[in-house]
Amino acid sequence: MTHSMTDNYGRVIDYLRISVTDRCNLRCVYCMPEEGVPFLPHDDILRYEEIVRIVRIAADLGIHTIRLTGGEPLVRKGIVDLVGMLAAIEDIESVNMTTNGTLLAPMAEELARAGLKRMNISLDSLHAERYAAITRRGNLNDALAGIEAARDAGLCPVKINMVVMGGINDEEVIDFARRSRSHGWHVRFIEVQPLGDQADYAWRQYVSSDAIRRTIEDTLGALTLAEIASKGPSRTWRLPGAEGTIGFISAISHNFCAQCNRLRLTSDGRLVPCLLSDIEFDLRAPLRHGANDDVLRGIFLQAVAAKPRSHHLHQHTTTRHQMSRIGG
């Protein structure tokens, strides 16, 4: 019988984000230093059969939605097989993915056939040189091809995630918003999140969602509320006449902690109740030392019980979690 998990503040926890690798083919400025970070040893990374077992237990506890992240999930060999195994688990209603899209074009159809439902694609510039500078090694055409391939494969709605950074790409907000009309894009403007070693950089580049929205409305007209059923953190709007939507993910200026419905699983098997807290619970060690399902189930319940009411970004606090390892 499927149960449900409710934390100490009445939030139903039904969403699990899984980082399948800490490796990435890009080095985005807000995520990772240019020289990269030391990668975890191969044996420290959860094997696919371990992830599947964890998700089966999570599904029994009321988790219905899985999102695969990284690092970059598409760099991990056999990711299509993992999607298929997770999609086949009873009570898992949706397996989704967040990717930078640069490796997606040749894989999109295969991922859709395996059972992937929706795709979020990170894209922080529409200018090739700026995109290359932000990602430090990416090719814009590869990312755009990934977006089109995802749409053609039916991984819809494809959401385009733009992290807005002052003095770097904030002048492109209007261009991205216009694409909700011209291309039907579902654009989400994300406040840069101050995590780990990149926290100081993030604070320097921070642009609030309110400022982004004012820029859009001053140029393109008033936004109207889009009636879209979603459990995610985005507040979603629409320009007049637009097929696509515009969302704002405002972790700092308008935190959405009261609606948070998620846990995170790191690639080395740590269960994290809150992205912006250092609290975590080790699943890998008991898993590999023969723990039965009841023990692992108990760890999930401990994590839910430890989930804080809210983060403390307004106090300019940060966390040791690295964006490159926890996937946002």
C-alpha beads as a LAMMPS data file, in Angstrom:
LAMMPS data file: protein, C-alpha beads

328 atoms
327 bonds

1 atom types
1 bond types

-500.0 500.0 xlo xhi
-500.0 500.0 ylo yhi
-500.0 500.0 zlo zhi

Masses

1 110.0

Atoms # bond

1 1 1 0.000 0.000 0.000
2 1 1 1.351 3.422 -0.936
3 1 1 1.729 5.855 1.940
4 1 1 2.355 9.591 1.975
5 1 1 4.929 11.734 3.729
6 1 1 4.055 14.996 5.435
7 1 1 6.673 17.096 7.174
8 1 1 6.365 19.015 10.440
9 1 1 4.913 22.041 8.623
10 1 1 2.132 20.252 6.772
11 1 1 3.918 19.988 3.417
12 1 1 3.275 16.779 1.475
13 1 1 6.582 15.455 0.131
14 1 1 6.005 13.708 -3.194
15 1 1 8.942 14.790 -5.396
16 1 1 12.525 13.473 -5.479
17 1 1 15.366 15.082 -7.430
18 1 1 18.182 12.647 -8.157
19 1 1 21.678 13.742 -9.130
20 1 1 23.005 10.815 -11.157
21 1 1 26.538 12.208 -11.568
22 1 1 28.724 15.076 -10.383
23 1 1 30.375 15.307 -13.812
24 1 1 29.508 17.836 -16.484
25 1 1 30.700 18.700 -19.971
26 1 1 30.341 22.452 -19.216
27 1 1 31.773 24.786 -16.567
28 1 1 29.060 27.402 -16.061
29 1 1 30.283 30.433 -14.146
30 1 1 27.672 30.258 -11.354
31 1 1 28.018 26.503 -10.915
32 1 1 31.656 25.472 -11.102
33 1 1 35.123 27.059 -11.180
34 1 1 36.804 27.133 -14.576
35 1 1 39.259 24.403 -13.601
36 1 1 36.355 22.210 -12.480
37 1 1 36.052 20.441 -9.147
38 1 1 37.535 17.138 -7.964
39 1 1 35.181 14.433 -9.170
40 1 1 33.929 11.786 -6.789
41 1 1 35.576 8.359 -7.088
42 1 1 33.597 6.005 -9.311
43 1 1 32.812 3.637 -6.417
44 1 1 31.264 6.473 -4.414
45 1 1 28.569 7.081 -7.045
46 1 1 25.312 5.196 -6.638
47 1 1 24.897 2.348 -9.096
48 1 1 21.714 2.272 -11.155
49 1 1 20.344 -0.732 -9.306
50 1 1 20.838 1.172 -6.040
51 1 1 18.984 4.204 -7.385
52 1 1 16.130 1.974 -8.552
53 1 1 15.857 0.340 -5.128
54 1 1 15.808 3.740 -3.409
55 1 1 13.107 5.005 -5.767
56 1 1 10.965 1.907 -5.188
57 1 1 11.089 2.625 -1.447
58 1 1 10.399 6.316 -2.073
59 1 1 7.425 5.474 -4.281
60 1 1 5.961 3.313 -1.519
61 1 1 6.265 6.333 0.796
62 1 1 4.389 8.630 -1.566
63 1 1 7.002 9.973 -3.991
64 1 1 5.326 10.271 -7.408
65 1 1 7.651 12.540 -9.397
66 1 1 11.324 11.971 -10.173
67 1 1 13.657 14.518 -11.745
68 1 1 17.093 13.418 -12.925
69 1 1 19.852 16.009 -12.670
70 1 1 23.637 16.150 -12.390
71 1 1 26.152 17.534 -12.920
72 1 1 24.929 16.816 -16.410
73 1 1 22.809 13.633 -16.441
74 1 1 23.406 12.917 -20.132
75 1 1 27.132 12.364 -19.594
76 1 1 26.428 9.245 -17.548
77 1 1 26.562 6.075 -19.610
78 1 1 23.325 4.112 -19.725
79 1 1 21.077 6.990 -18.641
80 1 1 18.348 5.850 -21.047
81 1 1 18.266 2.475 -19.300
82 1 1 17.879 4.177 -15.926
83 1 1 14.957 6.235 -17.228
84 1 1 13.268 3.050 -18.386
85 1 1 13.761 1.312 -15.039
86 1 1 12.411 4.270 -13.077
87 1 1 9.447 4.810 -15.382
88 1 1 8.435 1.180 -14.855
89 1 1 8.160 1.529 -11.062
90 1 1 4.590 1.367 -9.815
91 1 1 3.318 4.695 -8.432
92 1 1 6.000 6.758 -10.185
93 1 1 3.838 9.014 -12.331
94 1 1 6.490 11.124 -14.026
95 1 1 10.220 10.852 -14.715
96 1 1 11.651 14.196 -15.865
97 1 1 15.113 15.592 -16.480
98 1 1 17.081 18.828 -16.245
99 1 1 19.967 19.095 -18.711
100 1 1 22.105 21.686 -20.445
101 1 1 20.827 20.198 -23.707
102 1 1 24.148 20.116 -25.552
103 1 1 24.169 16.309 -25.737
104 1 1 20.424 15.898 -26.088
105 1 1 19.676 16.016 -29.824
106 1 1 20.750 12.439 -30.660
107 1 1 19.178 11.040 -27.451
108 1 1 15.809 12.779 -27.161
109 1 1 13.719 10.189 -29.032
110 1 1 15.321 7.325 -27.152
111 1 1 14.710 9.006 -23.798
112 1 1 11.063 9.604 -24.689
113 1 1 10.596 5.968 -25.717
114 1 1 12.135 4.875 -22.415
115 1 1 9.481 6.816 -20.515
116 1 1 10.873 10.285 -19.895
117 1 1 7.973 12.751 -19.688
118 1 1 9.314 16.289 -19.563
119 1 1 12.545 18.184 -20.028
120 1 1 14.004 21.352 -18.528
121 1 1 16.914 22.791 -20.505
122 1 1 19.351 25.315 -19.062
123 1 1 20.097 28.136 -21.485
124 1 1 21.619 31.387 -20.270
125 1 1 22.236 33.258 -23.521
126 1 1 21.059 33.426 -27.123
127 1 1 24.372 34.907 -28.273
128 1 1 26.972 32.327 -29.251
129 1 1 30.000 34.137 -27.844
130 1 1 28.285 34.976 -24.567
131 1 1 26.955 31.431 -24.249
132 1 1 30.483 30.113 -24.725
133 1 1 31.789 32.543 -22.105
134 1 1 29.133 31.624 -19.524
135 1 1 29.503 27.879 -20.045
136 1 1 33.263 28.163 -20.726
137 1 1 33.111 25.397 -23.321
138 1 1 29.579 25.071 -24.681
139 1 1 28.253 25.512 -28.218
140 1 1 24.956 27.400 -28.462
141 1 1 23.868 25.533 -31.592
142 1 1 24.131 22.223 -29.732
143 1 1 21.829 23.512 -26.991
144 1 1 19.302 24.917 -29.466
145 1 1 19.314 21.618 -31.355
146 1 1 18.602 19.866 -28.059
147 1 1 15.589 22.101 -27.432
148 1 1 14.122 21.336 -30.848
149 1 1 14.827 17.610 -30.498
150 1 1 13.062 17.533 -27.117
151 1 1 9.999 19.241 -28.586
152 1 1 9.971 16.911 -31.591
153 1 1 10.178 13.919 -29.252
154 1 1 7.151 15.124 -27.281
155 1 1 9.039 15.872 -24.055
156 1 1 6.668 18.747 -23.438
157 1 1 6.338 21.272 -22.154
158 1 1 10.063 21.862 -22.684
159 1 1 11.000 24.492 -20.121
160 1 1 13.927 26.817 -20.760
161 1 1 15.764 27.785 -17.578
162 1 1 17.658 31.077 -17.711
163 1 1 19.761 32.055 -14.697
164 1 1 19.771 35.855 -14.815
165 1 1 23.064 37.531 -13.877
166 1 1 23.538 41.277 -13.608
167 1 1 26.012 42.682 -16.096
168 1 1 26.393 39.319 -17.808
169 1 1 23.159 38.256 -19.479
170 1 1 20.398 40.360 -17.899
171 1 1 20.106 42.441 -21.073
172 1 1 18.748 39.311 -22.820
173 1 1 15.664 38.982 -20.632
174 1 1 13.513 40.656 -23.285
175 1 1 14.823 38.364 -26.045
176 1 1 13.980 35.288 -23.987
177 1 1 10.537 36.630 -23.081
178 1 1 9.791 37.351 -26.745
179 1 1 10.463 33.701 -27.554
180 1 1 7.396 32.758 -25.513
181 1 1 5.511 34.419 -28.356
182 1 1 7.629 33.707 -31.408
183 1 1 8.685 30.135 -30.548
184 1 1 6.156 29.085 -27.902
185 1 1 8.932 28.693 -25.354
186 1 1 8.139 28.153 -21.686
187 1 1 10.834 30.359 -20.185
188 1 1 11.703 30.368 -16.497
189 1 1 13.831 33.211 -15.172
190 1 1 15.816 31.987 -12.184
191 1 1 17.447 34.066 -9.494
192 1 1 21.070 32.976 -9.177
193 1 1 21.412 30.782 -6.095
194 1 1 24.360 31.314 -3.715
195 1 1 25.621 27.799 -3.064
196 1 1 28.975 26.494 -1.902
197 1 1 32.175 27.901 -3.363
198 1 1 30.256 29.994 -5.911
199 1 1 28.142 31.827 -3.312
200 1 1 30.097 35.105 -3.361
201 1 1 29.925 35.206 -7.157
202 1 1 26.178 34.620 -7.038
203 1 1 25.537 37.458 -4.604
204 1 1 27.510 39.871 -6.806
205 1 1 25.464 38.927 -9.886
206 1 1 22.054 38.704 -8.199
207 1 1 19.063 40.222 -10.007
208 1 1 15.650 39.940 -8.357
209 1 1 12.622 38.476 -10.095
210 1 1 10.779 41.720 -9.462
211 1 1 13.394 43.624 -11.460
212 1 1 13.226 41.055 -14.255
213 1 1 9.446 41.290 -14.415
214 1 1 9.518 45.105 -14.503
215 1 1 11.950 44.984 -17.421
216 1 1 9.666 42.628 -19.351
217 1 1 6.454 44.529 -18.671
218 1 1 7.987 47.928 -19.414
219 1 1 8.920 46.681 -22.890
220 1 1 6.389 43.993 -23.808
221 1 1 3.294 44.839 -21.793
222 1 1 1.566 43.470 -18.726
223 1 1 1.825 39.793 -17.877
224 1 1 -1.320 37.852 -17.046
225 1 1 -1.455 34.844 -14.770
226 1 1 -1.184 31.559 -16.656
227 1 1 -3.505 28.882 -15.305
228 1 1 -1.090 25.990 -15.238
229 1 1 -1.298 23.198 -12.691
230 1 1 2.166 22.806 -11.222
231 1 1 3.728 21.744 -7.953
232 1 1 7.012 23.393 -8.854
233 1 1 8.480 26.630 -7.484
234 1 1 7.785 28.739 -10.577
235 1 1 5.176 31.496 -10.587
236 1 1 3.940 31.400 -14.178
237 1 1 2.620 34.198 -16.396
238 1 1 1.893 34.851 -20.043
239 1 1 2.362 37.716 -22.471
240 1 1 -0.769 38.637 -24.463
241 1 1 -1.027 36.381 -27.482
242 1 1 1.792 34.083 -26.406
243 1 1 1.529 30.308 -26.694
244 1 1 4.405 29.879 -24.273
245 1 1 4.713 31.088 -20.695
246 1 1 7.057 33.087 -18.503
247 1 1 7.922 31.850 -15.038
248 1 1 9.943 33.269 -12.174
249 1 1 11.852 31.118 -9.698
250 1 1 12.586 33.486 -6.856
251 1 1 14.507 31.596 -4.195
252 1 1 15.830 34.804 -2.640
253 1 1 13.251 37.539 -3.196
254 1 1 10.051 35.495 -2.791
255 1 1 11.033 32.188 -1.285
256 1 1 8.702 29.302 -2.030
257 1 1 9.633 27.223 1.005
258 1 1 6.029 27.025 2.232
259 1 1 5.136 25.047 -0.915
260 1 1 8.289 22.914 -1.081
261 1 1 7.394 19.298 -1.800
262 1 1 10.809 17.781 -2.477
263 1 1 13.792 15.854 -1.273
264 1 1 17.127 15.539 -3.086
265 1 1 19.380 12.525 -3.540
266 1 1 23.014 13.285 -4.312
267 1 1 25.031 11.151 -6.703
268 1 1 26.941 9.638 -3.752
269 1 1 23.783 8.653 -1.925
270 1 1 23.049 11.493 0.497
271 1 1 19.415 12.349 1.085
272 1 1 19.075 16.135 1.394
273 1 1 15.877 17.621 2.872
274 1 1 16.647 21.211 1.771
275 1 1 18.907 22.560 -0.971
276 1 1 19.917 25.481 1.231
277 1 1 20.680 23.547 4.409
278 1 1 23.647 21.347 5.267
279 1 1 21.432 18.659 6.794
280 1 1 21.807 15.322 4.996
281 1 1 21.289 11.614 5.607
282 1 1 23.497 8.831 4.288
283 1 1 21.626 6.182 2.318
284 1 1 24.609 4.659 0.526
285 1 1 26.381 3.168 3.563
286 1 1 23.368 1.282 4.967
287 1 1 22.347 0.298 1.441
288 1 1 25.744 -1.297 0.811
289 1 1 25.918 -2.884 4.250
290 1 1 22.786 -4.941 3.734
291 1 1 20.101 -2.738 5.290
292 1 1 16.585 -3.960 4.651
293 1 1 13.854 -1.777 3.166
294 1 1 12.464 -0.839 6.575
295 1 1 15.801 0.709 7.581
296 1 1 16.006 2.707 4.354
297 1 1 12.390 3.740 4.704
298 1 1 13.195 5.021 8.181
299 1 1 15.989 7.207 6.780
300 1 1 13.517 8.810 4.383
301 1 1 11.182 9.557 7.283
302 1 1 14.063 11.073 9.273
303 1 1 14.904 13.326 6.346
304 1 1 11.306 14.508 6.042
305 1 1 11.154 15.180 9.784
306 1 1 14.363 17.240 9.542
307 1 1 13.140 19.400 6.671
308 1 1 13.407 23.037 7.843
309 1 1 10.557 25.508 7.617
310 1 1 12.566 27.877 5.418
311 1 1 16.034 28.783 4.195
312 1 1 17.899 31.829 5.508
313 1 1 19.209 33.435 2.339
314 1 1 17.872 36.788 3.507
315 1 1 20.675 36.632 6.090
316 1 1 23.231 35.977 3.317
317 1 1 23.899 32.519 4.681
318 1 1 24.948 29.736 2.346
319 1 1 25.534 25.982 2.383
320 1 1 28.406 23.659 1.638
321 1 1 26.396 21.979 -1.134
322 1 1 27.927 22.577 -4.552
323 1 1 25.518 23.339 -7.398
324 1 1 27.545 21.049 -9.669
325 1 1 26.886 18.093 -7.370
326 1 1 23.292 18.623 -6.327
327 1 1 21.719 19.906 -9.535
328 1 1 19.838 22.913 -8.154

Bonds

1 1 1 2
2 1 2 3
3 1 3 4
4 1 4 5
5 1 5 6
6 1 6 7
7 1 7 8
8 1 8 9
9 1 9 10
10 1 10 11
11 1 11 12
12 1 12 13
13 1 13 14
14 1 14 15
15 1 15 16
16 1 16 17
17 1 17 18
18 1 18 19
19 1 19 20
20 1 20 21
21 1 21 22
22 1 22 23
23 1 23 24
24 1 24 25
25 1 25 26
26 1 26 27
27 1 27 28
28 1 28 29
29 1 29 30
30 1 30 31
31 1 31 32
32 1 32 33
33 1 33 34
34 1 34 35
35 1 35 36
36 1 36 37
37 1 37 38
38 1 38 39
39 1 39 40
40 1 40 41
41 1 41 42
42 1 42 43
43 1 43 44
44 1 44 45
45 1 45 46
46 1 46 47
47 1 47 48
48 1 48 49
49 1 49 50
50 1 50 51
51 1 51 52
52 1 52 53
53 1 53 54
54 1 54 55
55 1 55 56
56 1 56 57
57 1 57 58
58 1 58 59
59 1 59 60
60 1 60 61
61 1 61 62
62 1 62 63
63 1 63 64
64 1 64 65
65 1 65 66
66 1 66 67
67 1 67 68
68 1 68 69
69 1 69 70
70 1 70 71
71 1 71 72
72 1 72 73
73 1 73 74
74 1 74 75
75 1 75 76
76 1 76 77
77 1 77 78
78 1 78 79
79 1 79 80
80 1 80 81
81 1 81 82
82 1 82 83
83 1 83 84
84 1 84 85
85 1 85 86
86 1 86 87
87 1 87 88
88 1 88 89
89 1 89 90
90 1 90 91
91 1 91 92
92 1 92 93
93 1 93 94
94 1 94 95
95 1 95 96
96 1 96 97
97 1 97 98
98 1 98 99
99 1 99 100
100 1 100 101
101 1 101 102
102 1 102 103
103 1 103 104
104 1 104 105
105 1 105 106
106 1 106 107
107 1 107 108
108 1 108 109
109 1 109 110
110 1 110 111
111 1 111 112
112 1 112 113
113 1 113 114
114 1 114 115
115 1 115 116
116 1 116 117
117 1 117 118
118 1 118 119
119 1 119 120
120 1 120 121
121 1 121 122
122 1 122 123
123 1 123 124
124 1 124 125
125 1 125 126
126 1 126 127
127 1 127 128
128 1 128 129
129 1 129 130
130 1 130 131
131 1 131 132
132 1 132 133
133 1 133 134
134 1 134 135
135 1 135 136
136 1 136 137
137 1 137 138
138 1 138 139
139 1 139 140
140 1 140 141
141 1 141 142
142 1 142 143
143 1 143 144
144 1 144 145
145 1 145 146
146 1 146 147
147 1 147 148
148 1 148 149
149 1 149 150
150 1 150 151
151 1 151 152
152 1 152 153
153 1 153 154
154 1 154 155
155 1 155 156
156 1 156 157
157 1 157 158
158 1 158 159
159 1 159 160
160 1 160 161
161 1 161 162
162 1 162 163
163 1 163 164
164 1 164 165
165 1 165 166
166 1 166 167
167 1 167 168
168 1 168 169
169 1 169 170
170 1 170 171
171 1 171 172
172 1 172 173
173 1 173 174
174 1 174 175
175 1 175 176
176 1 176 177
177 1 177 178
178 1 178 179
179 1 179 180
180 1 180 181
181 1 181 182
182 1 182 183
183 1 183 184
184 1 184 185
185 1 185 186
186 1 186 187
187 1 187 188
188 1 188 189
189 1 189 190
190 1 190 191
191 1 191 192
192 1 192 193
193 1 193 194
194 1 194 195
195 1 195 196
196 1 196 197
197 1 197 198
198 1 198 199
199 1 199 200
200 1 200 201
201 1 201 202
202 1 202 203
203 1 203 204
204 1 204 205
205 1 205 206
206 1 206 207
207 1 207 208
208 1 208 209
209 1 209 210
210 1 210 211
211 1 211 212
212 1 212 213
213 1 213 214
214 1 214 215
215 1 215 216
216 1 216 217
217 1 217 218
218 1 218 219
219 1 219 220
220 1 220 221
221 1 221 222
222 1 222 223
223 1 223 224
224 1 224 225
225 1 225 226
226 1 226 227
227 1 227 228
228 1 228 229
229 1 229 230
230 1 230 231
231 1 231 232
232 1 232 233
233 1 233 234
234 1 234 235
235 1 235 236
236 1 236 237
237 1 237 238
238 1 238 239
239 1 239 240
240 1 240 241
241 1 241 242
242 1 242 243
243 1 243 244
244 1 244 245
245 1 245 246
246 1 246 247
247 1 247 248
248 1 248 249
249 1 249 250
250 1 250 251
251 1 251 252
252 1 252 253
253 1 253 254
254 1 254 255
255 1 255 256
256 1 256 257
257 1 257 258
258 1 258 259
259 1 259 260
260 1 260 261
261 1 261 262
262 1 262 263
263 1 263 264
264 1 264 265
265 1 265 266
266 1 266 267
267 1 267 268
268 1 268 269
269 1 269 270
270 1 270 271
271 1 271 272
272 1 272 273
273 1 273 274
274 1 274 275
275 1 275 276
276 1 276 277
277 1 277 278
278 1 278 279
279 1 279 280
280 1 280 281
281 1 281 282
282 1 282 283
283 1 283 284
284 1 284 285
285 1 285 286
286 1 286 287
287 1 287 288
288 1 288 289
289 1 289 290
290 1 290 291
291 1 291 292
292 1 292 293
293 1 293 294
294 1 294 295
295 1 295 296
296 1 296 297
297 1 297 298
298 1 298 299
299 1 299 300
300 1 300 301
301 1 301 302
302 1 302 303
303 1 303 304
304 1 304 305
305 1 305 306
306 1 306 307
307 1 307 308
308 1 308 309
309 1 309 310
310 1 310 311
311 1 311 312
312 1 312 313
313 1 313 314
314 1 314 315
315 1 315 316
316 1 316 317
317 1 317 318
318 1 318 319
319 1 319 320
320 1 320 321
321 1 321 322
322 1 322 323
323 1 323 324
324 1 324 325
325 1 325 326
326 1 326 327
327 1 327 328
